[in-house]
């Protein structure tokens, strides 16, 4: 029965954590301007097969109409006007996609910052627990195997030193 109770509490904790993250994501979405929403909708559409098929039909129709004999050609080969339209479309689409990516990057940066804060807090809590367990073991006069490892783990991690070490490794 205790196992079921523990599973339920883990499930409840997980659901709560998922809900908190969902609320954070929703709050970030609420901060977006109308132009950001439009840019995201356009970028989403541009990344779909529907977009591809619309362009296949559009370009196929354009080229066909301008190559058919006996029909007035508004943009004869080499399709200069079509090239202009496609170039302008590319400029605007790339701008919409960059706006959408900038927003995604901002969201990702927020998540990474939250992740880092939680990891640092977890590391501090774990260090504190190891110190407390070592104190309990000392009080009970129990010998802890691998005592040198425990001594190392009771030292708090210095984020600046870790960052410097990562930077040093990246450079070499």
C-alpha positions as CSV (number, residue, x, y, z in Angstrom):
1,X,0.0,0.0,0.0
2,X,2.9,2.4,0.8
3,X,4.2,1.8,-2.8
4,X,0.9,2.8,-4.2
5,X,0.8,5.9,-2.0
6,X,4.3,6.8,-3.1
7,X,3.4,6.4,-6.8
8,X,0.4,8.6,-6.4
9,X,2.4,11.3,-4.7
10,X,5.1,11.1,-7.5
11,X,2.3,11.3,-10.1
12,X,0.7,14.3,-8.4
13,X,4.1,16.0,-8.1
14,X,4.8,15.3,-11.8
15,X,1.3,16.7,-12.8
16,X,2.0,19.8,-10.7
17,X,5.4,20.3,-12.3
18,X,3.9,19.9,-15.8
19,X,1.1,22.4,-14.9
20,X,3.7,24.9,-13.6
21,X,5.7,24.6,-16.8
22,X,2.5,24.9,-18.9
23,X,1.6,28.1,-17.0
24,X,5.0,29.6,-17.6
25,X,4.8,28.8,-21.3
26,X,1.3,30.3,-21.5
27,X,2.4,33.5,-19.7
28,X,5.3,33.9,-22.2
29,X,2.8,33.5,-25.1
30,X,0.6,36.1,-23.6
31,X,3.4,38.6,-23.7
32,X,3.7,38.4,-27.5
33,X,2.5,41.2,-29.7
34,X,0.0,40.8,-32.5
35,X,2.8,41.2,-35.0
36,X,4.7,38.3,-33.3
37,X,1.6,36.2,-33.5
38,X,1.2,37.0,-37.2
39,X,4.8,36.2,-37.9
40,X,4.5,32.9,-36.1
41,X,1.4,31.9,-38.0
42,X,3.0,32.7,-41.3
43,X,6.2,30.9,-40.3
44,X,4.1,27.9,-39.3
45,X,2.3,27.8,-42.6
46,X,5.5,28.2,-44.5
47,X,6.9,25.1,-42.8
48,X,3.9,23.0,-44.0
49,X,3.4,20.7,-47.1
50,X,0.3,22.9,-47.8
51,X,2.7,25.8,-48.5
52,X,4.7,23.6,-50.9
53,X,1.7,22.4,-52.8
54,X,0.3,26.0,-53.1
55,X,3.6,27.0,-54.6
56,X,3.8,24.0,-56.9
57,X,0.3,24.9,-58.2
58,X,1.1,28.6,-58.4
59,X,4.5,28.3,-60.2
60,X,3.2,25.4,-62.4
61,X,0.2,27.5,-63.5
62,X,2.3,30.6,-64.0
63,X,4.8,28.9,-66.2
64,X,2.2,27.0,-68.1
65,X,0.1,30.1,-68.9
66,X,3.2,31.9,-70.0
67,X,4.4,29.1,-72.3
68,X,1.1,28.2,-74.0
69,X,1.0,29.1,-77.6
70,X,-1.8,31.4,-78.7
71,X,-2.3,32.9,-75.2
72,X,-1.1,36.4,-74.3
73,X,1.9,36.1,-72.1
74,X,2.1,38.6,-69.3
75,X,5.5,37.3,-68.2
76,X,7.2,35.5,-71.1
77,X,10.3,33.3,-70.6
78,X,12.6,33.8,-68.6
79,X,9.8,34.9,-66.3
80,X,11.3,38.1,-65.0
81,X,8.2,39.2,-63.1
82,X,7.9,35.8,-61.5
83,X,11.5,36.1,-60.4
84,X,10.7,39.5,-58.8
85,X,7.7,38.1,-57.0
86,X,9.6,35.1,-55.7
87,X,12.5,37.3,-54.5
88,X,10.1,39.6,-52.6
89,X,8.4,36.6,-51.1
90,X,11.7,35.2,-50.0
91,X,12.6,38.5,-48.3
92,X,9.4,38.7,-46.3
93,X,9.3,34.9,-45.5
94,X,12.8,35.0,-44.2
95,X,11.9,38.0,-42.0
96,X,8.8,36.2,-40.6
97,X,10.8,33.1,-39.9
98,X,13.6,35.1,-38.1
99,X,11.0,36.9,-36.0
100,X,9.5,33.5,-35.0
101,X,13.0,32.0,-34.3
102,X,13.9,35.0,-32.2
103,X,10.8,34.4,-30.1
104,X,11.7,30.7,-29.8
105,X,15.2,31.6,-28.8
106,X,14.0,33.9,-26.1
107,X,11.7,31.1,-24.8
108,X,14.6,28.6,-24.9
109,X,16.8,31.0,-23.1
110,X,14.2,31.4,-20.3
111,X,13.9,27.6,-20.0
112,X,17.7,27.2,-19.9
113,X,17.9,29.9,-17.2
114,X,15.2,28.2,-15.2
115,X,16.9,24.8,-15.7
116,X,20.3,26.2,-14.5
117,X,18.7,27.8,-11.4
118,X,17.0,24.5,-10.5
119,X,20.2,22.5,-11.2
120,X,22.2,24.8,-9.0
121,X,19.6,24.6,-6.2
122,X,19.6,20.8,-6.5
123,X,23.4,20.7,-6.3
124,X,23.3,22.8,-3.2
125,X,20.6,20.7,-1.6
126,X,22.5,17.5,-2.4
127,X,25.7,18.9,-0.9
128,X,23.8,19.9,2.2
129,X,22.2,16.3,2.4
130,X,25.6,14.7,2.1
131,X,27.0,16.9,4.9
132,X,24.0,15.9,7.0
133,X,24.4,12.2,6.3
134,X,28.1,12.4,7.1
135,X,27.3,14.1,10.4
136,X,24.8,11.4,11.2
137,X,27.3,8.7,10.3
138,X,30.0,10.4,12.4
139,X,27.5,10.7,15.4
140,X,26.7,7.0,15.0
141,X,30.4,6.2,14.6
142,X,29.8,4.5,11.2
143,X,32.6,4.3,8.7
144,X,31.6,5.6,5.3
145,X,33.2,3.7,2.4
146,X,35.1,5.9,-0.1
147,X,35.4,8.7,2.4
148,X,37.6,10.7,0.0
149,X,34.7,10.8,-2.5
150,X,32.3,11.9,0.2
151,X,34.7,14.7,1.3
152,X,34.9,15.9,-2.3
153,X,31.1,15.8,-2.7
154,X,30.5,17.9,0.5
155,X,32.3,20.8,-1.2
156,X,29.9,23.2,-2.9
157,X,30.3,23.5,-6.7
158,X,31.6,26.9,-7.9
159,X,29.7,27.6,-11.1
160,X,32.4,30.1,-12.2
161,X,35.1,27.4,-12.0
162,X,33.0,25.0,-13.9
163,X,32.3,27.5,-16.6
164,X,36.0,28.4,-16.9
165,X,36.8,24.7,-17.1
166,X,34.2,24.2,-19.9
167,X,35.6,27.2,-21.7
168,X,39.1,26.0,-21.4
169,X,38.2,22.5,-22.7
170,X,36.3,24.1,-25.7
171,X,39.3,26.2,-26.7
172,X,41.7,23.1,-26.8
